[in-house]
Amino acid sequence: MKVAIAGAGLIGHTIAHMLRETGDYEVAAFDRDPKALEKIAADGIRVERVDSADAAALRGALSGYDALVNALPYYLAVNVASAAKGAGVHYFDLTEDVRATHAIRTLAEGADHVFMPQCGLAPGFIGIAAHALASRFTEIRDVKMRVGALPQFPTNALKYNLTWSVDGLINEYCQPCEAIRDSRTQWVQPLEGLEHFSLDGVEYEAFNTSGGLGTLCETLAGRVESLDYKSVRYPGHRNLMQFLLEDLRLATDRDTLKSIMRRSVPATEQDVVLIFMTVTGMRDGQLVQEVFTRKIFAKTVCGVPMSAIQITTAGAMCAVLDMFREKKLPQKGFVRQEQVSLDQFLANRFGQVYEGATLDARAFAQAAAV
């Protein structure tokens, strides 16, 4: 399968490396930044300088490819998806932006190729897992989804390090959030709904952020009384972000906030991804609750040291692309994350990173032989 990856940043590079290691994918990376392309080219991956903001140029560059994986910032998603449609290739992305997803869904109407956005961790894997748990109940009361990408060793006042896109982080802190309350879908405000919990002796806080639910509100509408998604951070983070975004009014000056965070908040590869989800409802006439948790730490995957957010985001994207290649997913039109089988995802050679597996060439060869 011939795959183009738009975006040569950290996640795009990781996806390219993981796919290439299987031997089942011919991969190329597109970007306008020559320095980013140099890093990927040094890994033996084909690169091409393409400005993905130029839909015509991207459409032309996609000639001969089977699929496009979009690993660019959320605000380029619709433009890149439009280029994929024009080129007649399958489209996958990682966007958390609700409006972009709605626009891509419109593009997918009547298409002969797949359009599958939101293929990362949250949205992405969290929706697959939540839907699988919810399907085990005859009556669903509450679905609570909590996800955090956190530094293992927080040292600053925010108790946070940059582990992924600053653009995506700020966007999810500023945009309205979908939820279901009292069996009705509604919008709630980001940074609100603050709650505290502990897991394995560590204290956390969680609050509303945008986009993590993906299309789950629509999928479970009429079947669930309460459904929400919140980002997990260490205690105190939310109050400081509220000060920056609301009191200092940086929500209306995102460029300044991005500049401050890039200059002042260091990145780290020593991180942990926390997934904590509960589903409560009726089964066989009894009120029961199921809990799904994962803690995924930075480690070496496919022979390369990777952060936890690299592992979970790139691993999820590669897993659904692999399942599509194996014809375990629909082959045209708009595809929701909830259409992915959790069991098949976790059994996939890439999805196994969510079970703590360390992937290598031998593991890929064994998986391909099964």
Secondary structure, DSSP 8 states (H G I E B T S, - for coil): -EEEEE--SHHHHHHHHHHHHHSS-EEEEEES-HHHHHHHHTTT-EEEE--TT-HHHHHHHTTT-SEEEE-S-GGGHHHHHHHHHHHT-EEEE----HHHHHHHHHHHTT-SSEEE---BTTTBHHHHHHHHHHTT-SEEEEEEEEEEEEESS--STT---B-S-HHHHHHHHHS-EEEEETTEEEEE-TT-S-EEEEETTEEEEEEE-SSTTTTHHHHHTTTEEEEEEEEEE-TTHHHHHHIIIIIS-GGG-HHHHHHHHHHHS-B-S-EEEEEEEEEEEEETTEEEEEEEEEEEE-EEETTEEE-HHHHHHHHHHHHHHHHHHTT-S-SSEE--GGGS-HHHHHHSTTGGGGGT----HHHHHHHHH-
